[in-house]
Amino acid sequence: MKRAMIFILIASLILVFGVVLLPPADDPDEVKRSVPVTNVEAQIALGKYLALAGNCAGCHTARGGAPYAGGRAIETPFGSVYSSNLTSDLKTGLGSWAPENFWRALHNGKSKDGSLLYPAFPYPNYTRVTRADADALFAYLRTLAPVSQANREHALKFPYNNRLLLAGWRALYFKPGVYKPDAGRDTEWNRGAYLVQGLGHCNACHTGRDALGGTNIKSDLAGGMIPMLNWYAPSLTSDAEAGLGNWETQHIVDLLKTGVSARGAVFGPMSEVVYMSLQHLAASDVAAMAGYLKSLPQTAAAADSVPPVAKQEAGRVMALGAKLYDKHCVDCHGATGAGMPPAYPPLAANRALTMRSAVNPIRMVLNGGFAPGTAGNPRPYGMPPFRPLLNDDEVAAVVSYIRNSWGNRAGLVSPIEVDRYRSAPLD
């Protein structure tokens, strides 16, 4: 308790000093005016498409609730943030908003009344969206049937429930600015960068966060644990994780568009992203995103030494793992770990298994692995959960085995790690 109070005090001081010492971000775009529109139907159609690209419904729809009516809890280390009502309801939604109000929220993280928005709403990414696209998105949201559902108060811990402190957070971590095309790149690359950096808000998950919830631009897309969800979003810039530099472009496109490819399948939170968002995008946009991601500078795999384990213990774990693999896994993934892609992903040379953090394979063995059902993969294969069948020692053994077979090399998994994620919430 004492340590927690000290941390809160330090966090508060940092945020207050951020307000006092750092100047407000220069924002020449805040007063940018709407672009005149001659074809309203086309604008609304574009807005609907952009809402899919940003997966707006994913956060702004509570389970079992009306689409876009808000109320879904976004869990953070600081408490719960509840998404807002985006329908056209006059009192509880966006019915009384003007395009300028919506632009200000998207671009500068400020609500209609000028209050600062919590960055669980990813305005640090959405600030890159152009005014024309923001207006199109707003035009579409205004066509949604009104749903009378009052926005729920956030349930944040002290002192994070004080919005005034957001000014300091913004001074430290946020600089508004519309995406500026790179003149040295072609149109397709810039389109991919615009989608990945902006509405796609990929770095919201694939970049680690510090104690105050901020991301470091120097480690952009370098991977990190997703707060509260207990999944690791792998680095997109590291050869040791999910760096895409040596992937065939078509395999990246397949993964983003359908959820499966010859190289692997998506799972966990990324399954929702593919199902709710990416599968609905035009093939040209998915290809642009794939090209941009493939072009990112790749960091070489670090010489990360595997922690030493006594030969007798390692032998025991591998022997048990081999026995369990032969009983439960070999029929789908094969004796050589080659799998039968795209139905059954390969395990050999699969970097999703050999990352330093073993949380993802542990969770998949415990809770099952399920690719999304998409237009390009309408009957996905899934892996059943082994939580009821295997104890912590057995899960640790089989995960250790697949992380160290067929040329794979990674640290052994301990039963303590397994117990940690067996006890964690499923989502």
Secondary structure, 3 states (H helix, E strand, C coil): CHHHHHHHHHHHHHHHHHHHHCCCCCCCCCCCCCCCCCCHHHHHHHHHHHHHHCCHHHHCECCCCCCCCECCEEEECCEEEECCCCCCCCCCCCCCCCHHHHHHHHHHCECCCCCECCCCCCHHHHCCCCHHHHHHHHHHHCCCCCCCCCCCCCEECCCCCCHHHHHHHHHHHCCCCCCCCCCCCCHHHHHHHHHHHCCCCCHHHHECECCCCCECHHHCCCEEEECCCCEEECCCCECCCCCCCCCCHHHHHHHHHHCECCCCECCCHHHHHHHHCHHHCCHHHHHHHHHHHHHCCCECCCCCCCCCCCHHHHHHHHHHHHHHHHHHCHHHHCCCCCCECCCECCCCCCHHHHCCCCHHHHHHHHHCEECCCECCECCCCEECCCCCCCCHHHHHHHHHHHCCCCCCCCCCCCHHHHHHHHCCCCC
